[in-house]
Amino acid sequence: MRYYAGLDVSLKETSVCILDEAGTVLRELKVPSHPEDLIRILKDPALPLVRIGLEAGPLSQWLFSGMVEAGLPAICIETRHAKAFLKAQINKTDRNDARGIAQMMRVNLFRPVHVKTLTSQKRRALLTARKLLQEKAIAIENDMRGMLRNFGLKVGIVSTAGFEGRGIPASASTEVIGMSIS
């Protein structure tokens, strides 16, 4: 007998539906959205799964990687294709979505999505964080220039490293603004 699972992932909980090859629902439950919890449910030796489907989303890369590492046959599916398939259902619930995704796995009606490796995801996160920090540092520098310019204090053109050295001393700028720093 072949078994198929569908996962509808949300931030706190994941709805799980397991079907047999005839389409009979064998198990439906909610599990915390964490790879270890999903693996514990999906690695049942009594129900050897052929395919496990989950929709691409913010948590799906993490969950997918954890399940694949555990040797589960997880497949990340395209969201637009899944949405078109699932909108035919009368009631839109997490439980029904998990059931629909399991049906998609059973009848082999899905489009898989490439999931990046964990190393690739980490590099992307580091590059994104670096770019964000650079943008914030430039924004702060430009805001300080603009505020000081209103009082006739010009910083001029300097590199990011030299900005602090070219800045107007705090005592001079606070006198212009009429504030004192204690």
N, C-alpha and C positions, 0 to 999 in steps of 0.2 A: 504494500500500500504506500502511496506517495502522499506527502503532507506539505502544505504551503502555509506561509504566514504573511500577514499584512500588519504593518505598524503605522499608526497615525501618531506622529510625534508632536508633543507640545512641550512647553517649558518645564512644567513640573511632572506631568505624567504622560505615559505613552499607552495608547489603547492597542491591545494585541488581539488578533483574531487568527486562529489556526483552523484550516479546512483540510478535509481529505480530498482525494482525487475526484470524488463524485460531487464535491461542492457542499458537503454537509459540515456545518459548524461544529467543531469538536471542543473548542475552548475559546472563551472571550474573557479578557480581564484587563485591568489597568495596572501598570507597573511604573515605578519612578523612572524618569528619563535619565538613566545612567547605564552605561554598557554592562557593568557587572550584574545588575538586576535583570536586564534583558537576556543576557547570556544564561543566567540561572534558569529562566523560564523556557528559553528556546533550545537548550541542549538536552531536553528530555529524551532519553534513549527509547522510550515507548513511541515517540513521535519523531522519527528521523525526517527532518525537513529537506525538501528539494530546493526550494527558493524562499527567501525572506525579502519582502519588498518594503522599502520605506521611501517616502517622498523627499526630494532634495529640499533642504532648508538649513537654517542656522545651526541646529544641533546635529544634523544628519551626518556630516563629515566625521565628527567625533564618535558618534554611535556606530557608524559604518566601520570605521577603522577598528574599533574595539571588537565588533562582532567578527570581522574578517580575521583578526589576530587569533580569535578563539576557534577558528576553523568553521564558522558558520557561513552558509551560502547566501550572504546578504547582497542585495542589488539596490542601488540608489536609482530611483526613477524620476523622469522629467516631470516637473510640477504642472506645466500646461497640459500635457497629455493626460496626467492623472485627474486634473480638474475637469477636463472634458468628459472623461469616463465616469467620474463620481457625481457630476451634476445631474445625471439621469435618475439618481436616487430621490425618493420623496422627502425623507427627513435627513437633513444635513447634521449629523452628529459625529463625534470622534469615533464612537463605536461602529457606526455605519461606514465611515471612511476606512477604518481598519478592515472591515469586512470586504469593502469594495477593492481595496489594494490586494487583499488575499485572493480575491477572485481574479484580478488582473494577473497575479503570479500563476494561478492555476491554469488559466486559459492561454498563457504566454502572450498577453496583449499589453505590452509596456515598452517604453523606450528607456534603456539604461543611460545614466549620466556618468561621465568620468569623474571620479573623486580623487582629488589631489592627495599625495602622500602627506603624512604628518610632518615630515621635514620641510616639505614645500609650504605647507600651511604656516609653520613656525617662521620661516624666512619671510613670507608675505606679511605676517603680523609685525615682525620687527621692522621691516621697511616702511610699513604704514605708520607705525608709532614714531619712527624717526622723522618721517615727513611731517607728521602732525606737530612734533616738537619744534622743528625748524620753522614752520609757518607761524606758530605761536610766538617764538622768539623774535621773528621779524615784525610781527604785529605789535608786540610790546615796544620794540625799539621805535617803530614809526609813531606810535601813540605818544611816547615820551618826546620825540622830536616835535610833534605837533603842539603839545602842551607848552613846551619851552619856547617855541617860536612865537606864541601869543604874547610873550613878555620880552621879545626882542633878543632872546638867547638863541644863537644859532650853533648847532653842533657841527654842521658841515658834513662832507662825505668821508666816511671812515669804514673800515672793514668791521665785520661783526666782532672780531676779537679786540679791535681797538676802540670800540664804542665807549666802553667804560672809562678809558683813559682820556678820551676827548670830551666826555660829559662835563657839564658845568658843575662845580662843587656844590654839594647839597646846601651849604650855608648861603651861597649866592642865590641859588634858585628859590629857596624858601623866603629870602628877604624880598624878592620880586613879587612872589605870590602873596606875601603878607602872613605867612605861617611860621611857626617855630616847631622844630623837632626836638622833643625831650627824650 
